[in-house]
């Protein structure tokens, strides 16, 4: 379900947080479209925090520390990466207003990025919104094989360590399904969301001023079971 935003000038980061608490989020038709519309999918994508699927090959990549993973070091660059054209997608839903709104949420401490680096080059990452015990994944990208998957592994590690209970992916793609994403009904999602909002989780429970090793990330994830 989607509704066109007819009073877009009144949307602020604070209004955006209230929208997430109600189960809705904004999108744009394209990068050039200045308007936004609100979305509340009939079927919502989530990744159960005890259900992330890590193949043996991905685990080896994570453990090898081929990539260095940081948090909130290059927020704007991550949004740029998520918005860039890629094979099969010539346009993006990330317009200027989306950038401004989520940069505002980042300044308030309610939006975070996970960056994946290879030899000092940004090769992947993701960003999303945190509210209570819920994290709402917005978008991810990669310029090197497995870089976005490594970002997701480190995100889930941080959510597990910080006491989060809900990871919302909005929709389920084949890429996310291979990593454990499932679809649940809007009603079931709202139940999970309401419970998550009762929790006070800490995105900074793990250090944010230095990378977490892949081995440590996998050890933390192993504690989920």
C-alpha positions in Angstrom: 0.0 0.0 0.0 1.3 3.4 -0.9 0.1 7.0 -0.5 1.4 10.1 -2.3 3.0 12.7 -0.1 1.1 15.9 -0.8 2.7 18.0 2.0 6.3 16.9 1.6 7.7 20.2 2.9 6.5 19.3 6.4 8.4 16.0 6.6 11.2 16.3 9.1 13.5 13.6 10.6 11.3 13.6 13.6 8.2 13.0 11.5 10.1 10.2 9.7 10.8 8.5 13.0 7.1 8.6 13.9 6.3 7.1 10.5 8.7 4.2 11.1 7.0 3.6 14.5 3.7 3.2 12.6 5.2 0.8 10.1 5.5 3.1 7.1 8.5 4.5 5.2 9.0 6.9 2.3 10.3 6.4 -1.2 10.6 8.4 -4.4 9.7 7.4 -7.9 13.2 8.3 -9.1 16.2 10.4 -8.2 14.8 13.3 -10.2 11.3 13.2 -8.7 11.2 15.8 -5.8 8.1 14.2 -4.2 7.9 11.2 -1.8 5.2 8.6 -1.2 4.6 6.5 1.9 4.7 2.8 1.7 3.3 0.0 3.9 3.8 -3.3 2.2 1.1 -6.0 2.5 4.0 -8.5 3.0 7.0 -7.2 4.9 10.6 -8.5 4.6 12.5 -9.3 7.7 15.6 -11.2 8.6 15.2 -13.0 11.9 18.3 -12.2 14.0 18.8 -15.9 14.8 18.2 -16.8 11.1 20.9 -15.1 9.1 22.3 -17.7 6.6 26.1 -17.6 6.3 27.5 -20.0 3.8 30.8 -21.6 4.5 32.4 -19.6 1.7 31.0 -16.3 3.1 32.2 -17.3 6.6 35.7 -17.8 5.2 35.6 -14.4 3.6 34.4 -12.7 6.8 37.0 -14.6 8.9 39.8 -13.7 6.5 39.4 -9.9 7.1 40.0 -9.4 3.4 37.6 -6.5 4.0 37.8 -3.9 6.8 34.4 -3.0 8.2 33.6 0.4 9.9 30.5 2.1 11.2 29.4 5.7 10.6 32.7 6.7 9.0 31.4 7.5 5.5 27.6 7.9 5.8 27.2 10.2 2.7 29.4 8.0 0.6 27.3 4.9 1.5 24.1 6.7 0.4 25.9 7.7 -2.8 26.8 4.0 -3.4 23.3 2.9 -2.8 22.0 5.4 -5.2 24.3 4.7 -8.1 23.1 2.9 -11.2 23.9 -0.8 -11.4 23.2 -3.6 -13.9 19.5 -4.1 -14.2 18.7 -0.8 -12.5 19.2 2.5 -14.3 17.4 4.6 -11.7 17.0 4.9 -8.0 14.4 5.8 -5.5 17.0 7.8 -3.5 16.3 11.4 -4.4 17.7 14.6 -2.8 14.9 14.8 -0.2 15.7 11.2 0.9 19.4 12.2 1.3 18.5 15.2 3.4 16.1 13.4 5.6 18.3 10.5 6.4 21.3 12.7 6.8 19.2 14.5 9.4 18.4 11.2 11.1 22.1 10.3 11.1 22.9 13.6 12.9 20.2 12.7 15.5 21.9 9.2 16.0 18.9 7.3 14.5 20.5 6.4 11.2 23.7 4.5 10.7 26.0 3.2 7.9 28.2 0.1 7.7 31.1 0.6 5.4 33.2 -2.2 3.7 36.7 -1.2 2.6 39.3 -3.0 0.5 42.7 -1.3 0.5 41.2 2.0 1.5 38.6 1.9 -1.2 34.9 1.8 -0.3 33.6 -1.3 -2.0 30.3 -1.9 -0.2 28.0 -1.0 2.6 24.5 -0.4 3.8 22.5 2.1 5.9 19.4 2.1 7.9 17.3 3.5 10.8 17.3 2.4 14.4 14.4 3.0 16.7 14.0 1.2 20.0 14.9 -2.4 19.4 14.2 -2.2 15.7 16.6 -1.6 12.8 15.1 -0.7 9.4 17.5 -1.5 6.6 17.2 1.0 3.8 19.6 0.1 1.1 22.9 -1.7 0.4 25.4 -1.8 -2.4 28.6 -3.6 -3.5 31.4 -2.9 -5.9 33.3 -6.1 -4.9 32.0 -9.6 -4.6 30.5 -10.4 -1.2 31.0 -6.8 0.1 27.3 -6.2 0.8 27.0 -9.6 2.4 29.9 -8.9 4.7 28.3 -5.6 5.6 25.1 -7.5 6.5 27.0 -10.0 8.6 28.6 -7.2 10.6 25.3 -5.3 10.9 23.5 -8.4 12.3 26.5 -8.9 14.7 26.0 -5.4 16.0 22.3 -5.8 16.3 22.7 -9.1 18.3 25.3 -7.5 20.6 23.1 -4.4 21.1 19.9 -6.3 22.1 17.9 -5.6 19.0 14.9 -7.8 18.2 13.8 -6.8 14.7 15.7 -6.4 11.4 13.3 -5.0 8.8 14.4 -5.3 5.1 11.1 -3.8 3.8 11.0 -6.2 0.8 12.6 -9.5 0.0 14.8 -9.9 -3.0 16.4 -13.2 -4.1 19.7 -11.8 -2.8 18.2 -11.2 0.7 16.3 -14.5 0.6 19.6 -16.4 0.2 20.8 -14.7 3.4 17.7 -15.7 5.4 15.1 -13.0 4.7 11.5 -14.0 4.9 8.1 -12.3 4.3 5.6 -11.9 7.0 2.1 -10.4 6.9 1.5 -6.7 7.8 -0.4 -7.7 10.9 2.4 -10.0 12.1 5.0 -7.4 11.3 3.2 -4.8 13.4 3.1 -7.1 16.3 6.9 -7.6 16.0 7.4 -3.9 15.6 5.3 -2.9 18.6 7.3 -5.3 20.8 10.6 -4.1 19.4 9.7 -0.5 20.2 9.4 -1.4 23.8 13.1 -2.3 24.0 16.0 0.1 24.4 18.7 -1.4 22.2 22.2 0.0 21.7 23.7 0.2 18.2 27.0 1.3 19.9 27.3 -1.8 22.2 30.3 -2.8 20.0 33.0 -0.3 19.5 32.3 2.2 16.7 35.8 3.8 16.7 37.6 0.7 15.3 36.8 -2.3 13.1 35.5 -5.5 14.6 37.4 -8.5 13.3 35.5 -11.1 11.2 36.4 -13.8 13.7 34.9 -11.8 16.6 31.8 -11.1 14.5 31.2 -14.8 13.8 31.8 -15.7 17.4 29.1 -13.2 18.5 26.7 -14.6 15.9 27.3 -18.1 17.1 25.9 -17.0 20.5 22.5 -16.5 18.9 21.8 -20.2 18.9 
